[in-house]
Amino acid sequence: MAYTSWKLGGDLDVGRVGYGAMKLTGWPQGGRPDRETALAILRKAVELGVNHIDTSHYYARDGVAANELIRTALHPYPADLVLVTKVGALVEGSDIALPASEHTGLTPDGLRRGVEANLRTLGVDRLDVVNLRMGDRGHDRSAVAAPLETLMKLRDEGLIRHIGISNIGHAEFDTARTIAPIVCVQNRYNIAYREDDPLVDACAAAGVAYVPFFPVGGFQPLTAEHLTTVATRHGATVAQVALAWLLARSPNILLIPGTGSPEHLAENIAAGDLTLAGEDMALLGRP
């Protein structure tokens, strides 16, 4: 891997393999590790060199909340740890069950409540990065201007250090950059789902990090066959090859694979040391 870190926002030096905390909570559909395992996973991630954790105040289910787990496991936080959170149409995790007309998270009051909830539950005075998540069920993803203007005001108050945007298209990316200094885009992208190829390249050209969610999954038969071939060649898992492909795809791609398994955590982090050869990339497909 040619680049092992990225300057997020130009001043936050993060390793390119991070960790996504959502799966620790079972949100939104269930399935999570027990509390002690979740805390151990977070501590192990940092021990193994992870300094970029993705979370949100609304990653919460049945009394288990990602931010509370992170704070319990890691506070006081290491000086180099970057916590990236998000706000959007949901104010609380349980809001996902409400009709879209009752989602108030994109209003000025809702965004402030979301930011303040993240500050309170993480136990910090300022959030490193806040992603504005657009396009959730029943919400127009193109309506980025007003929410970003609100986040800029909260940034001016000192509550936010950097702003990112999530679940958007190229047009929204272009609009967002006229309103706020966008430092990252978080969208669906993986080796089998490459619709964002042009946006990955646009972000790279602009010096903006691209952070794929669902970085592993949705493999079609041919993709799975090629992944297996490369994995066998390297003595790696298919998931590790899929993650390594993303790292090789572009130096601005940052990974936040989530897991509730200590074993999978170690495998995911080890994918950062897997270097794919030219023949591997040719087989798996270049953009």
C-alpha positions in Angstrom: 0.0 0.0 0.0 1.6 3.2 -1.2 0.0 5.4 1.4 -0.7 4.3 5.0 -2.3 7.4 6.3 -4.4 10.4 5.2 -4.5 14.0 6.4 -8.3 14.3 7.1 -9.1 18.0 6.7 -5.5 18.7 6.2 -4.7 18.4 9.9 -5.9 15.1 11.3 -3.5 12.3 10.5 -5.5 9.1 10.3 -4.6 5.6 9.4 -6.4 4.3 6.3 -7.9 1.3 8.1 -10.3 2.5 10.8 -13.2 1.0 12.6 -17.0 1.5 12.3 -18.9 1.2 15.6 -22.4 0.6 14.4 -22.3 -3.2 14.6 -21.5 -3.0 18.3 -25.1 -1.9 19.0 -27.2 -4.2 16.8 -28.7 -1.0 15.2 -30.9 -1.1 13.3 -31.7 -4.8 12.9 -30.1 -6.7 15.8 -27.1 -8.9 16.3 -24.3 -7.6 18.5 -21.6 -8.8 20.8 -22.0 -8.7 24.5 -20.9 -5.5 26.3 -17.5 -6.8 27.5 -16.7 -8.1 24.0 -17.7 -4.7 22.5 -15.5 -2.8 25.0 -12.6 -5.2 24.3 -13.0 -4.8 20.5 -12.7 -1.0 20.8 -9.6 -1.2 23.0 -8.0 -3.8 20.8 -8.6 -1.7 17.7 -6.7 1.2 19.3 -4.0 -1.2 20.5 -3.6 -2.4 16.9 -3.1 1.1 15.6 -6.6 2.3 14.7 -7.0 6.0 15.2 -10.2 6.7 13.2 -13.5 5.5 14.7 -16.8 6.1 12.9 -19.9 6.4 15.1 -23.1 8.3 15.7 -25.4 9.2 18.6 -28.3 7.4 16.9 -26.4 4.1 16.7 -28.3 2.8 19.7 -30.7 -0.1 20.3 -32.2 -1.6 23.4 -30.1 0.5 25.7 -26.8 -0.2 23.9 -25.3 3.0 22.3 -22.1 3.2 20.3 -21.0 6.5 21.8 -21.4 5.3 25.3 -19.3 2.2 24.5 -16.6 4.3 22.9 -16.5 6.6 25.9 -16.4 3.8 28.4 -13.7 1.9 26.6 -11.4 4.7 25.5 -12.0 7.9 27.5 -9.7 9.8 28.2 -9.0 9.4 24.5 -5.5 9.0 23.0 -4.3 12.3 21.6 -4.3 11.0 18.1 -7.7 9.4 18.1 -10.1 10.9 15.6 -13.8 10.3 16.2 -16.0 10.9 13.2 -19.7 11.1 13.8 -22.8 11.9 11.9 -26.1 13.8 12.0 -29.1 13.6 9.7 -32.8 13.0 9.5 -32.8 10.9 12.6 -32.4 12.5 16.0 -32.5 9.3 18.0 -31.9 5.7 16.9 -35.6 4.8 17.6 -36.7 7.5 15.1 -36.0 5.0 12.3 -39.4 3.5 13.0 -41.2 6.8 12.5 -42.6 8.0 9.2 -40.3 10.4 7.3 -42.7 13.3 8.1 -41.8 12.9 11.8 -38.0 13.0 11.2 -36.8 16.4 12.5 -33.1 15.8 12.4 -32.4 18.0 9.4 -34.0 21.1 10.9 -31.7 23.7 12.6 -33.0 22.6 16.0 -32.6 18.9 15.1 -29.1 19.3 13.8 -28.1 21.2 17.0 -29.6 18.5 19.1 -27.8 15.9 17.2 -24.4 17.6 17.5 -25.0 18.3 21.2 -26.0 14.6 21.7 -22.7 13.5 20.2 -20.7 15.9 22.2 -22.4 14.8 25.5 -22.3 11.1 24.9 -18.7 11.0 23.6 -17.6 13.4 26.4 -15.8 15.9 24.2 -16.0 19.7 23.8 -15.6 19.6 20.0 -16.3 16.9 17.4 -13.4 16.1 15.1 -15.6 15.5 12.0 -19.4 15.6 11.6 -20.9 13.9 8.5 -24.2 15.3 7.3 -26.1 12.2 6.2 -28.6 12.9 3.4 -31.1 10.8 1.4 -32.6 8.6 4.1 -36.0 7.2 3.5 -38.4 9.8 2.4 -35.8 12.6 2.4 -34.5 14.5 -0.7 -30.7 14.0 -0.8 -30.3 17.1 -2.9 -31.5 19.5 -0.1 -28.0 19.9 1.3 -27.7 23.7 1.5 -29.7 24.6 4.5 -28.4 21.7 6.8 -24.8 22.5 5.8 -25.3 26.2 6.6 -26.5 25.2 10.1 -23.5 22.9 10.6 -21.2 25.8 9.5 -22.8 28.0 12.2 -22.1 25.2 14.8 -18.6 25.0 13.5 -18.2 28.7 14.0 -19.4 28.2 17.6 -16.5 25.8 18.1 -18.6 22.7 18.4 -17.3 21.1 15.2 -13.8 20.9 13.7 -14.5 19.6 10.2 -17.6 18.7 8.1 -18.2 15.8 5.8 -21.2 14.6 3.9 -22.8 11.2 3.4 -25.1 9.3 1.0 -24.9 11.9 -1.7 -24.3 12.1 -5.5 -21.8 14.1 -7.6 -24.2 17.0 -7.9 -24.6 17.2 -4.1 -20.9 17.0 -3.6 -20.4 19.9 -5.9 -23.1 22.0 -4.2 -21.8 21.1 -0.7 -18.3 22.4 -1.5 -19.7 25.8 -2.4 -21.2 26.0 1.2 -18.7 24.2 3.4 -15.1 23.0 3.3 -16.0 19.3 2.9 -13.3 17.0 4.2 -14.8 13.5 3.5 -17.6 11.8 1.6 -19.1 8.6 3.1 -21.1 6.6 0.5 -21.8 3.0 -0.5 -18.9 1.6 -2.5 -17.1 -1.7 -2.8 -15.5 -4.0 -5.4 -18.9 -5.2 -6.6 -20.7 -1.8 -6.4 -18.7 0.8 -8.3 -21.3 3.4 -9.3 -19.3 6.0 -7.4 -16.1 5.6 -9.4 -16.3 9.1 -10.8 -17.0 10.6 -7.4 -14.1 8.7 -5.9 -11.8 10.3 -8.5 -13.4 13.7 -8.0 -12.8 13.5 -4.3 -9.2 12.5 -4.8 -8.7 15.4 -7.2 -10.1 17.8 -4.6 -8.1 16.4 -1.7 -11.2 15.0 0.0 -11.3 11.6 1.7 -13.8 9.0 0.4 -15.0 6.6 3.1 -17.0 3.6 1.7 -19.7 2.1 3.8 -20.6 -1.6 3.1 -16.9 -2.0 2.0 -17.4 -5.8 1.9 -20.4 -7.4 0.5 -22.8 -7.9 -2.4 -20.4 -10.0 -4.5 -21.6 -11.3 -7.7 -20.5 -14.9 -8.8 -17.7 -13.7 -11.1 -16.4 -11.2 -8.5 -16.5 -13.8 -5.8 -14.6 -16.3 -8.0 -11.8 -13.7 -8.7 -11.7 -12.7 -5.0 -11.2 -16.3 -4.0 -8.5 -16.8 -6.6 -6.5 -13.7 -5.3 -7.2 -14.6 -1.7 -5.8 -18.1 -2.2 -2.7 -16.7 -3.9 -2.0 -14.4 -0.9 -3.1 -16.8 1.9 -5.7 -14.2 2.8 -9.5 -14.1 3.3 -11.9 -12.9 0.6 -12.9 -10.0 2.9 -9.2 -9.0 3.3 -8.8 -8.9 -0.5 -11.9 -6.8 -0.9 -10.6 -4.3 1.6 -7.1 -4.3 0.1 -8.7 -3.6 -3.3 -10.3 -0.5 -1.9 -7.0 0.7 -0.5 -5.3 0.1 -3.8 -8.1 1.8 -5.7 -7.2 5.3 -4.6 -5.1 6.8 -1.8 -7.9 9.0 -0.5 -10.1 5.9 0.4 -10.3 5.4 4.1 -11.8 2.2 5.5 -14.2 1.8 8.5 -15.2 -1.9 8.5 -17.3 -2.8 11.4 -17.4 -6.1 13.3 -18.5 -7.6 16.5 -15.8 -10.2 16.3 -12.3 -9.8 17.8 -11.0 -12.2 15.2 -12.5 -10.3 12.3 -11.2 -7.1 13.7 -7.7 -8.4 13.5 -8.2 -9.6 10.0 -9.7 -6.3 8.8 -6.7 -4.4 10.2 -4.3 -6.8 8.7 -5.8 -6.1 5.3 -3.9 -2.8 5.4 -0.7 -4.8 5.0 -1.9 -6.8 2.0 -0.3 -5.5 -1.2 -2.1 -6.5 -4.4 0.1 -7.1 -7.4 -0.7 -5.8 -10.9 -2.0 -9.2 -11.9 -4.4 -9.2 -8.9 -5.8 -5.8 -9.8 -6.1 -6.8 -13.5 -8.2 -9.8 -12.4 -10.3 -8.0 -9.9 -10.9 -5.1 -12.3 -9.5 -1.6 -12.3 -11.8 1.4 -12.4 
